[in-house]
Amino acid sequence: MSEIIRSRTSQRMSQIVVHGDTIYLAGQVGTAGASVAQQTRDCLDKIDALLAEAGSDKTRILQTVIWLADMKDFAEMNAVWDAWVPEGHAPARACGEAKLAREDFLVELIVTAAKA
């Protein structure tokens, strides 16, 4: 039976959960009140750091779920996303609109990746 390793854990959640060779990250949000582009960059920076801590990187992302507070921000978020994803390593992805935890959060990214 594979061990489950939880990192950066609080009572509510773990930022990183590793099971076997799969890494699950908690939803990442950016600087509240910033633009969608800046919040997206913040999320991606956090994802880079968490994946590195878990022994992986963005070339190993299997799936990303993106929640936007308003789909009108789809193009602005995608401009940042497209510049960040390494060519040839685009993960399976879904993007939808959802009411996020706070009104000043505009984007949240949830990532599943393989260990390197």
N, C-alpha and C positions, 0 to 999 in steps of 0.2 A: 504494500500500500504506500503510495507516494505521500511524503510529508507535505504539510501546508505551512508555509513560512509567511508570517505577517510582519510588515515593517511600517514604522511611523504610525503606530496604532494608538487610537484614543478609545474612549468608551463607545463612541458612535461608529467609527470606521477605521479601516487601515488604508493608508495611501498606496501601499504596494502589497499584493498577495501573490505568492509564487506557489504553483502546484505543478510538480513535475518540471517540464520545460516551458510552461506557459506562465506569463506575467499578466496580472490584471491590475490596472491602475484605477484609483478612484477618479471620479469626475474632477476635472481641473478647470478653475475659473481664473480670470485675470484681475487686474486692478479695477475695483468697482468704480464706476463713473467714467472710466476712460472710453475712448472710441472702440468700436468693434475691432478695428485693425489692431489697436494696441492690446486689447484684451486677448485677441487671438495669439499675438506674439507672446504675451505673458504665459498663456496656456502651453504653447509649444515649448517655451523655455523650461517650464516646470516638467513637462513630459520628457524632454531631453535629459534633465537631471535625474528624474526618478528612474528612467530606463537604465541610465548609466549605473546608478546605485544597485539596480537589480541584475546587472550583468548583461545588458542588451543595448540596443540603439534603434533609431528610427527606421533603419533598413530592415528591421525584424518585426515591424508592426504588422499584425495580422488583420485587425479590424479597428475602426474608429467610428464612434457614434458622436455626432455633433448636434447639440441643441442650441438653437438661436432663439432669443426672446422675440424676434420679429424676422420673418423670412425676407423682408426688404433688405436686410443686411447680408444676404447670401453672397452677392458678388464681392463685397468688401472683405468678408471673411475668406472667401476662396482665393482672392489675390494673395493674401498672406500664406494660406495653406499651400497653394500651388508652388510658391517660391521655396517653401520649407521641405516639401516631400522630395526625396532624391529620385531622379529619373530612373524608371524601371522598378521602383519599390513602392508604388501606390498600394495601400491596403484596401481591403473591402471597406466600404464606407456607407454610412447612412447619415442624413441630415434632416432635421425636422424642427418645427417650432414648438416651444414649450414655455410655460411660465417657470422661470428659474427661481432659486431660493430667495433672491433679493431683486428688487426692481432695477438696481444699478448694475446687475450682472447681465451682460448681453449675449454671452456665448459660454458654453461648457463643452469640454471634450472628454470622452471616455475611451480609453485605449486598452486593447488586448494585444500582447506581443509574445514572440518566442524568445527564449533565452539564446544568447549568442553561443 
